[in-house]
Amino acid sequence: MRGLYRAGPLPERPAFPEREGAEREEGREGAEGGEEAAKAAEAAEIAAHPEAEAGAPAQTQGGPRCRPKEEGAVTALAKPGTRAPDFNLPLVGGGYRGLADLIHPGGGGVLIFFKEDCPASELVVPRLGPLAVALEREERFFLAIAQDSEEIARAFRDRHDLRFPIAWEEAPYAASRGYGIGTVPALFVVDGTGVIAERVEGFIKSEYLALGAGIEQALALGAAPAVLERPEDLPALKPG
């Protein structure tokens, strides 16, 4: 297992012509109405996610620290059913890994992009150790990819006593952009032919728990592996 990824700005909110027209006609009152609508939407978002820690600042699932920091549009690549983009990244401690190195022996595996200062990554990545062990036992791969320097990625590994391989990348984050990542953690299941079978971004526990069957099928395993260690201790979701 290896890997880490970095995050960047959210795309600009799309314009709504009909709202803009109303604001031109109503002047300041229209603008104030738009602000009130935005506040109402934010309140609805908070009410929809009571699992988030009390007192935490309101933010979208994934959170600002879990989003790419570099400017530029995120590509629409790397959807389920498409071929996984190749990459060649350095590993913490030396060596390199590319997608071809991981799938050519056959079987496929799991990639997860993460970022050291993303709270959702901090929660999820250390819980994937048993999954990595299960995949290695079946001669499949697990690679974590950190969007950080090698020093930061190594500190993360040592802090959590992680035993799986971790790759790392800094700007311009070519691998992360190739996979079209908008928030981390971002997990991909890649089958033995190099095709993406599953893609999950951010952390919603139910989505991770449902991955076991998809991993079993995509990687031709004898049974569905446990994806998360002690899932009962985890919240239903984790904002960044």
Secondary structure as the mmCIF struct_conf table of DSSP 4:
data_model
#
loop_
_struct_conf.conf_type_id
_struct_conf.id
_struct_conf.beg_label_comp_id
_struct_conf.beg_label_asym_id
_struct_conf.beg_label_seq_id
_struct_conf.end_label_comp_id
_struct_conf.end_label_asym_id
_struct_conf.end_label_seq_id
STRN STRN1 LEU A 4 LEU A 4
HELX_LH_PP_P HELX_LH_PP_P1 PRO A 9 ALA A 15
HELX_RH_AL_P HELX_RH_AL_P1 PRO A 17 GLU A 26
TURN_TY1_P TURN_TY1_P1 GLY A 27 GLY A 27
HELX_RH_AL_P HELX_RH_AL_P2 ARG A 28 ALA A 48
TURN_TY1_P TURN_TY1_P2 PRO A 50 GLU A 51
BEND BEND1 ALA A 52 ALA A 52
HELX_LH_PP_P HELX_LH_PP_P2 GLU A 53 GLU A 53
TURN_TY1_P TURN_TY1_P3 ALA A 54 GLY A 55
HELX_LH_PP_P HELX_LH_PP_P3 ALA A 56 ALA A 58
TURN_TY1_P TURN_TY1_P4 GLN A 61 GLY A 62
HELX_RH_3T_P HELX_RH_3T_P1 PRO A 64 CYS A 66
BEND BEND2 ARG A 67 ARG A 67
BEND BEND3 GLU A 70 GLU A 70
BEND BEND4 GLY A 72 GLY A 72
HELX_LH_PP_P HELX_LH_PP_P4 ALA A 73 THR A 75
TURN_TY1_P TURN_TY1_P5 PRO A 80 GLY A 81
BEND BEND5 THR A 82 THR A 82
STRN STRN2 ARG A 83 ARG A 83
HELX_LH_PP_P HELX_LH_PP_P5 ALA A 84 ASP A 86
STRN STRN3 ASN A 88 PRO A 90
STRN STRN4 LEU A 91 LEU A 91
TURN_TY1_P TURN_TY1_P6 VAL A 92 GLY A 93
BEND BEND6 GLY A 94 GLY A 94
STRN STRN5 TYR A 96 GLY A 98
HELX_RH_AL_P HELX_RH_AL_P3 LEU A 99 ILE A 103
TURN_TY1_P TURN_TY1_P7 HIS A 104 PRO A 105
BEND BEND7 GLY A 106 GLY A 107
STRN STRN6 GLY A 109 PHE A 114
TURN_TY1_P TURN_TY1_P8 GLU A 116 ASP A 117
HELX_RH_AL_P HELX_RH_AL_P4 PRO A 119 VAL A 124
HELX_RH_3T_P HELX_RH_3T_P2 VAL A 125 LEU A 128
HELX_RH_AL_P HELX_RH_AL_P5 GLY A 129 ARG A 137
TURN_TY1_P TURN_TY1_P9 GLU A 138 GLU A 139
STRN STRN7 PHE A 141 ALA A 146
BEND BEND8 GLN A 147 ASP A 148
HELX_RH_AL_P HELX_RH_AL_P6 GLU A 150 HIS A 160
TURN_TY1_P TURN_TY1_P10 ASP A 161 ASP A 161
BEND BEND9 PHE A 164 PHE A 164
STRN STRN8 ILE A 166 TRP A 168
TURN_TY1_P TURN_TY1_P11 ALA A 171 PRO A 172
HELX_RH_AL_P HELX_RH_AL_P7 ALA A 174 GLY A 178
TURN_TY1_P TURN_TY1_P12 TYR A 179 GLY A 180
BEND BEND10 GLY A 182 PRO A 185
STRN STRN9 ALA A 186 VAL A 190
TURN_TY1_P TURN_TY1_P13 GLY A 192 THR A 193
BEND BEND11 GLY A 194 GLY A 194
STRN STRN10 VAL A 195 VAL A 195
STRN STRN11 ILE A 196 GLU A 201
BEND BEND12 GLY A 202 GLY A 202
STRN STRN12 ILE A 204 ILE A 204
HELX_RH_AL_P HELX_RH_AL_P8 LYS A 205 LEU A 209
TURN_TY1_P TURN_TY1_P14 ALA A 210 ALA A 210
HELX_RH_AL_P HELX_RH_AL_P9 LEU A 211 ALA A 218
TURN_TY1_P TURN_TY1_P15 LEU A 219 ALA A 220
BEND BEND13 GLY A 222 ALA A 223
HELX_LH_PP_P HELX_LH_PP_P6 ALA A 224 ALA A 226
BEND BEND14 LEU A 228 ARG A 230
HELX_RH_3T_P HELX_RH_3T_P3 PRO A 231 ASP A 233
BEND BEND15 LEU A 234 LEU A 234
BEND BEND16 ALA A 236 ALA A 236
STRN STRN13 LEU A 237 LEU A 237
#
